[in-house]
Amino acid sequence: MAAPAAEGAAVAALRAVLARAGRAAERSGRAAEAVRVVAVGKTKPVSMLQQLYDAGHRCFGENYVQELVTKAPQLPEDIRWHFIGHLQSNKVKPLLAAVPNLDMVEGVDNEKIANHLDRAVNSLGRKPLKVLVQVNTSGEESKSGIGPSRCVELAKHVKLACPHLIFSGLMTIGMKDYSSTPENFKALVDCKLEVCKALEIPTEQFELSMGMSGDFEQAIEMGSTNVRIGSTIFGPREYPNKKQ
């Protein structure tokens, strides 16, 4: 009977995260509602996500296409799903077809994937899809994302050459131990200012997705509008064969 207790704990943990995020937003001079908390349920059962839904949460994220495609049809249709991270071209159409309530792709890191998404949205007759351009702010080889020097170029392509996508801002994964240094966040803030200037986008209409379980309060204080929280809400991830 451990499972229901764990799920009840997830609801309590979510409420604590929302309160912490709200206070961090207020410290940065914004309303609590200005920051979106994406509950990332990687490796966790649908029943656990359903509990958070029943407690009023509507924004959920997944890192793997197969997991999202499997979970989304089992959960209510008014969930706003985020796909987070690098997306392979051959997975674009299956993802969009299986998850009509996919709200945002956080992780467009090249023109090719932007073009694939644009064509798939059009051919499926979906409403335009929000996307964030993924920037590799930590310079780690293992990370997806474009270098900061190229973020304006890619943002421009999404905004001007992909009519079925809504360019909504930038995201970064940060350091692999999930404790980004302020420099990673500062790099993304600098990219935001460059992109807003180049594309004449008002800064208050621009999303910054940065911050995870270990560093989300600092990220919000530095301007994040979207934080992606997994283990702090759901507990440690469960890999059956310890495969990352």
N, C-alpha and C positions, 0 to 999 in steps of 0.2 A: 504493500500500500504506500510505497514511497513516492510514486509518481504524482498523485494529486497534491501532496505536500509541496513537491518541487514546483508544480504549476502554480499553486497559490503563492509561493515565494516569488515567482516571476512577476505576478501582478503587483505585489508589494515593492519589488525592485524597480519595476517600471515607474511606479508613482514617485519613488525616491529620485530616480533619474530625471523625471519631468520637473520635479521641484528644484533639483540642482541646476538643471538647464535654465529654468526660469530665473533663478537668482543670478546666474552668470550673465544672462541677457540684460537684466536690470543693471548689473554692474557696468555693462558696456553701453548703457544709456538707451536700451531698447526695451520694448514690451516683451514679456515672456512668449507671447504668441508669434513673435518675429523669428523664433527658432523652431525648426521641425526636428523631432526626434524620430529617426527611422529605427524600428526594432528589427535587428538582423537575426533571423532564426536559423542560421546555418546549422545543419545536423539535428535540429530539434523537431519533435513531432508536431503534426498539425494540431493536435489537441491543446498543446501549450500555446500556440498562436491564437487559437480560438478563445482561450481564456482571456488573453489580452484584448482581443476584439470585444468580448463580452463586457470587459471593464471599460470599454469606450475608445480603445486605440484603433486607428485606421491606417497608419502608415507603416508598412513592413518592407524589408529588403532581403534579398538573397544574393549570394555570390556565384552560384552555379546554375546554369540554364536548366539542367535536368531536375534539380531540386525545386526550382520555381515552377516549372511546367507541371510537375507532379502535385505540388501543394496548392497552387492557385485555384484549380477547379474544385478543390475540396473545401474552400473557404468562401465567405460571403463576397459578393461581387462589388460591394462598395469599398473594398480595401484598395488603397492606392499603393501599388507595388513599385519598388525601385529595384532595378538590376544594377549591381555594384561591381565595378571592376572591368577587366578586359573581356570583350565579347568577340568571339570568332565569327567570321563572315557566314560560315555555313550554319550557324546557330540562330542567325537573325530572324529568318522567316518562321521557323518552328516556334521561337519564343513569342513573337508578336501574334502569331495565329492562336497559340494556346492560352495566352494571357491578355484578353482584350482590355483588362483594367490595369495594364502596365502603364504607370504614370510617368516614369522617368528612367532613362538610362544614364547612370553615373559612370562614365568611362569611355567616351569617344576619344580614341587616341591617335587616329589617322583619318585621312580623307576617304580612304577606301571603305572603312566601316561606316562612316557618315553616309556615303552614297548608298551602301547596301540598306541601311536603316531607312533612308529617304524613299528608296524604291519599294521596299517592303510595306511601309505605311501606306503608300499610294496604291499598290496592287491589292492590298487587303481592304482598302476603303475605310481605314481607321481615321479617327480625328488626329491632327498633328501631335507628334510625340515630343515631350520635353527631353532635352539632352544636356549633359554637362560635359565639357571638354576636360579630359584627365591630364593633369600636369605632373610630371615626375620632379617633385621639388627637392627630393633627397639625393638625387643623382645615383641611386643604387641600380646596378646593372639588372638586378632581378625584377625591378619594378616596371610595369607598363606605364605609358604616359609619354607625352612629348616633353621636350626640354622647354624651360621657361621662355627661351628666346624665340620659340616657334608658336607660342600660344595664340598670338594675334592672328597669324596666318591661318591656323586651323579654325579658330573662332569665326573668322571672316568667311571661310568656306562654308561652314555650317549655316551661318546666318544668311548668306547671299546665294549660295548654290544649292541649298537643300530646302525647297519650299514646304516639304511635309514634316520638317523638324522645327522645333522651337528652341533656339539657342538660349539657354537659361543661365549659364554661368560656368564656373570652373570647379573641379574637385581634385583632391590629392589624397593618396593613400597614406602618406607619411612613412615613418620608420617602421621596420618590421616588428619591433617589440611594442608597437602601439603607444610609444611615448615620444611623440614628435617633439623636436626642439622648437622653440619659438621661431628659429630661422626658417624651418619648413613652412610654417604658417605665414610668416612675413613674406616669403617668396611668392606664395599664392595671392596674398593681398596686393603685392606689387604687380603681379600679372593682371589681376582684376582692374587695377587703375589704368594699366596700359590698354587693355581690351576696351574698357569703357570709353576711353579717350578716342581710340582708333575707330570704334564703331558707333560713337555718339550714343551710348546707352547710359541712361541715368543710373548712378551707382546704387540707388535704393531699390532698383528693379533687378538687381544682379545677385544671383545665388552664389554662395561659396560653401562647398561641402568639404569640411575638414573637421577632424576630431572623431575619436572612437572611445572605447571604454576607458582607456588610461589617460586621456588628455582632452576630453571634450569640453571641460569647463574653460580651460585655457584657450581652446580653439574659439569658443563662443565669445570670450572676452576680446579676442583679436578679430572678430567680425564674421565668424561662421554663421550661416543661416540654416545649416542642415548637418546634424551629427548622426553618425551611424553606430548604434550601440548593440553589441551582441552579448558577450559574456557577462557584463555587469547586470544585464536583465535576466538572461537565460541560464547563467552558470556556465562552467567550462564546456567547450564543444566536445561532442562525442564522436570520435572517429573509430568505427568498428575494428579496422585493421591498423589503426594508428597511421593511416595514410593521410598526408597533408593534402 
